[in-house]
Amino acid sequence: MLINTLHFRQATCFLASIDADWTQLIQTVGECQFEPKPTREPYEALIRALAYQQLHAKAGDAIIKRLLNIYGDAFPAPSQLLATEFDSLRACGFSARKIVTIQGIAEGAISGLVPTRTVADAIADEDLIQRLVTLKGIGRWTVEMLLMFTMVRMDVLPADDFGIVQGYKRLKKLEVAPTRKEITEIGKAWSPYRTIASWYLWRVPK
């Protein structure tokens, strides 16, 4: 999907019209600077998302940089990744559990379980989530990151994301953060721009 500044303006206008809190948030944060990476294949995007899982961005950056260094600064093909020794991947900073997962992603790319970008473009959000969470170590959040930042789907709400939930708590000055079920229900009001709503909630001032 091609996204341009018009899409972002439509999204921000829609979100700003929800209530005064959203209006203030968008005024404070400013124009949406959402930066997807639409040229990446789902295989690459999943491995990159996994590298950052439960880590700070700088740590994830370092892991990916060391991984690329193995292959001459190019992202490895699935067959290359599978041929790489465990210790070499461990030296990049991947945990043993993550190494098993990225090897499973590579195998899935070869078997077709992990679809090519062309195939994935024709698959609905929830169908793609249910397909990819069958991979060991891949949860819903990881696929949602793929949907948002690679597939550029504009109506994705990662309801388990800590930053989004805490952002909403601060936005509404709540004493207790909403549950996954509650944020999912609340987020229906942000459709069809829940991806952009998530982007703003990650940036609610502390």
C-alpha positions in Angstrom: 0.0 0.0 0.0 1.4 3.4 -0.9 1.1 5.9 1.9 1.6 9.6 1.5 1.2 12.7 3.6 -2.5 13.0 2.6 -3.2 9.7 4.4 -1.5 11.0 7.5 -3.4 14.3 7.4 -6.7 12.3 7.0 -5.7 10.1 10.0 -4.6 13.0 12.2 -7.8 15.0 11.4 -9.9 12.0 12.2 -8.1 11.3 15.5 -8.1 14.9 16.6 -11.9 15.0 16.2 -12.4 12.2 18.7 -12.1 14.4 21.8 -10.1 17.2 23.4 -7.4 14.9 24.7 -6.6 13.6 21.2 -6.7 17.1 19.9 -4.1 18.2 22.5 -1.9 15.1 21.9 -1.7 15.7 18.2 -1.0 19.4 18.7 1.8 18.5 21.1 3.4 15.8 19.1 2.9 17.5 15.7 2.6 16.0 12.3 2.7 12.2 12.0 6.2 11.0 11.0 5.3 7.4 10.7 8.1 5.7 8.7 7.3 2.2 7.5 9.7 0.0 5.6 7.5 -1.3 2.8 10.2 -2.8 0.6 11.1 -5.5 3.1 10.0 -9.1 2.7 7.9 -10.5 5.6 10.8 -12.9 6.3 13.2 -10.1 6.9 10.7 -8.0 8.8 9.9 -10.8 11.2 13.6 -11.4 12.0 14.2 -7.7 12.5 11.1 -7.5 14.8 12.3 -10.5 16.8 15.8 -8.9 17.3 14.1 -5.9 19.0 11.7 -7.9 21.1 12.0 -7.1 24.8 15.0 -5.0 24.2 15.8 -1.2 23.9 16.1 0.1 20.4 19.9 0.6 20.6 20.4 -3.1 21.6 18.3 -4.2 18.7 20.2 -2.0 16.4 23.5 -3.5 17.5 22.2 -7.1 17.1 21.0 -6.4 13.5 24.3 -4.6 12.7 26.4 -7.6 13.8 24.1 -10.0 11.9 24.5 -8.0 8.7 28.2 -7.9 9.2 28.3 -11.7 8.8 27.0 -11.4 5.3 28.8 -8.4 4.0 26.2 -5.9 5.3 23.4 -7.5 3.3 20.4 -9.2 4.9 20.9 -13.0 4.6 18.6 -15.2 2.4 16.8 -17.9 4.3 19.3 -20.6 3.1 22.3 -18.5 4.2 20.8 -18.0 7.6 20.2 -21.7 8.1 23.8 -22.4 7.1 25.1 -20.0 9.7 26.6 -21.7 12.8 24.7 -21.3 16.1 27.7 -19.7 17.8 27.9 -17.0 15.1 24.3 -16.1 15.7 24.8 -16.2 19.4 27.7 -13.7 19.0 25.3 -11.3 17.3 23.4 -11.1 20.6 20.5 -13.4 19.9 19.4 -15.6 22.8 19.3 -19.3 22.2 15.5 -19.2 22.1 15.5 -16.4 19.5 18.0 -18.4 17.4 15.6 -21.3 17.3 12.8 -18.9 16.3 14.8 -17.1 13.5 15.8 -20.5 12.1 12.1 -21.4 12.1 11.3 -18.2 10.2 13.9 -19.1 7.6 12.5 -22.6 7.2 9.0 -21.1 7.0 10.2 -18.7 4.2 11.5 -21.7 2.2 8.4 -23.8 2.8 6.0 -21.0 2.0 4.5 -20.7 5.5 6.1 -17.3 5.7 4.6 -15.7 2.5 6.4 -13.4 0.1 5.4 -9.8 0.1 3.2 -10.3 -3.0 1.3 -13.2 -1.4 1.1 -11.4 2.0 -0.5 -8.3 0.4 -3.6 -10.4 -0.5 -4.0 -11.8 3.0 -6.2 -10.1 5.6 -4.7 -8.9 8.9 -6.2 -11.5 11.2 -5.5 -14.3 8.7 -1.9 -13.4 8.5 -1.6 -13.2 12.3 -3.1 -16.7 12.7 -0.9 -18.1 10.0 2.4 -16.7 11.4 1.8 -17.3 15.1 2.1 -21.0 14.3 5.8 -20.4 14.1 7.5 -21.3 17.3 8.4 -18.1 19.2 6.3 -15.8 17.1 3.5 -14.1 18.9 0.7 -11.7 17.9 2.7 -8.6 18.7 5.5 -9.5 16.4 3.1 -10.1 13.5 1.4 -6.8 14.3 4.7 -5.0 13.9 5.0 -6.7 10.5 1.6 -5.5 9.6 2.2 -1.9 10.7 5.8 -1.3 9.6 6.2 -3.5 6.6 2.8 -4.2 5.2 1.7 -0.6 6.0 -1.7 -1.7 7.2 -3.4 1.4 8.6 -5.8 -0.2 11.1 -3.7 -2.3 13.4 -3.8 -1.9 17.2 -1.3 -4.0 19.2 -3.4 -4.2 22.3 -0.7 -6.0 24.2 1.9 -3.3 23.6 3.0 -1.8 26.9 3.9 1.5 25.4 0.4 1.9 23.8 -1.4 0.9 27.0 0.6 3.2 29.2 0.3 6.0 26.6 -3.5 5.8 26.8 -3.3 5.7 30.6 -1.3 9.0 30.5 -3.5 10.5 27.8 -6.7 10.0 29.9 -4.9 10.5 33.2 -6.1 7.1 34.5 -5.0 5.5 37.8 -5.0 2.0 36.3 -4.0 1.1 32.8 -6.7 -0.6 30.7 -6.6 -4.3 30.1 -6.1 -5.9 26.6 -9.8 -6.4 26.3 -10.6 -2.8 27.3 -8.0 -1.2 25.0 -9.3 -3.3 22.1 -12.8 -2.1 22.8 -11.7 1.5 23.3 -9.6 1.4 20.1 -12.6 0.7 17.9 -13.3 4.4 18.0 -9.9 5.0 16.3 -10.7 2.8 13.3 -9.8 2.9 10.4 -6.6 4.6 11.6 -5.5 2.5 14.6 -2.0 2.2 13.3 -1.6 6.0 13.4 -3.4 6.1 16.8 -0.8 3.7 18.1 2.0 5.8 16.7 0.7 8.8 18.7 0.1 6.8 21.8 3.7 5.7 21.8 4.5 9.5 22.0 2.2 10.6 24.8 4.4 12.9 27.0 5.4 11.4 30.4 
